[in-house]
Amino acid sequence: MNFKNLTVAVAIVAMTSLSAVAPVYALQAAPAAEQPAADAAAPAPEAAPAPAAEAPAAPAAVATDGPVPNQYSLGHLWSEGDWISKAILLALAVMSSGTWYIFFTKWIDQQRILSQAQAVEKKFWTSATLNEGVDKLPKNSVFRGIAEAGLKASTGGTTLVSLSDWIGMTLTRQLEDANARLQGGIAFLGSVGSVSPFVGLLGTVMGILNALIAIGVSGQASIDRVAGPVGEALIMTALGLGVAVPAVLLYNYLIRRNKMITEKLRAFAGDLQAYLISKSK
């Protein structure tokens, strides 16, 4: 009886021990079982070689982040253009610079003569004598030069023509000289207004020719092959017009002012001739 009880007690203790050890073993075995799974999942981060394969594309992305040169700017046109394009740009630059230089110099001369015309009305014709009126005019005055020439012609003459004709001829020469000085340089503006569009057109033709050459070399009519040369062609056209339009407008403006000044000079010479002839009589 005691042996049976002892056997039952041993069986109970053994079952209890197994039931207690099983959960502990399960807990210890679980990390071991999950380790292979973790090891199996570990290669997923090692899929980084895929980005590594994309690494060569990274420099292109970095390059686009910086300032991209404008292929339609004058700087790009000068740096990438051939010698023909550079020669056309230089020619247009010279034309434009000459146009504005001549305009400002001629405008200053015209303003000076117009101010001298006002001085004639206030000082010359209000003087007691003709010599006094001449002395009141500035030495560089165009009107003073005409008056002095008329006075000199009235004091002497020639037996071939009458005194009146001689004075008229002398004053006419003075007017022609003054008109020639006024017209000096203005013809350049007219030439620039006529020629510069064709110079720009030459640059346009060369740009289109370069575009066709680029298409023929590459064998592809893609926009990146054509955009640069066509952009140069458009810039050349715009530059040609940008030089021609101001030249034409400034030419017409100066011509109108020259006509006004010429009329004032002719009126002064006519009045002076009439005064000298009547005084000589």
C-alpha positions, 0 to 999 in steps of 0.5 A: 500500500505504501509502495502504491502511494509512493508510485502515485506520488512519483508520477505526480511529481514527474508530471508536475516537473514536465508541465513546469519545464515545458513552458520554460523550454518553449520560451527558450526555444522561441528565440532560437526559432525566431532567429532563423526568421530574423536571419531570413528577413535580414537580407531585405535591408541588404536589398540596398544594392538596388539603390546602389545600382541607381547611384550612377544617376545621382550625379545627374540629379545633383547637376540639375540642382545647380544653376543651369546656363541659359542657352538663349542668352548673349553670353551663351551665344558668344561662348558657344557660337562660331566665328561668324556668329561672333563677327555678326555680334561685333558688327551689331554692337559697333552699329548700335554704339555708333548710332547712340554716340552720333545721336547724342553728339548731334543733339547737343550740337543742335541744342547749342545752335537753337540756343544761339538762335534765341541769342540772335533775337535778343542781342543781335537785332536789338543792337544799335549797329551791325558791328555791335550786334556781331560782337554780342554773339558768341565766338563759336556761334554759327550766326556770328560766322554768317554775319561776319561773312556778310559784313566782309562781303558788303565792304568789297566785291567784284566787277563781275557780279553786283554787290547784291549778288556777291553778298547773296553768294557769300551767305549761301556758301555759309549756309551750305557749310553750316548745313553740311556740319549739321548733316555730318554723321546722320547718314550713318544712322540711315545706313544702320537702319537699312543694313542692320536687319539684314545683318541680323538676318544673316545670323538667323540663316547661320543659326538655322544652318547650324540646326540642320547640321546638328540634325544631320550629324545626330540623325535625330530631329529632337528638340534638344538638338535644334533648340540651341541653334534655333535660339541663336537664330531668333536672338540674331533676328531680335538684335538686328531689329533692336539696332535698326528700329532706334537708328531709323527713329533717331535719324528721322528725329535729327532730320526734323530738327536739322530742317528747323535749324536750317530754316532759322539760318536761312531766315537770318541770312535773308534778313541780313542780306536785305539789311546789308543791301539796303544799307549799301544803297 
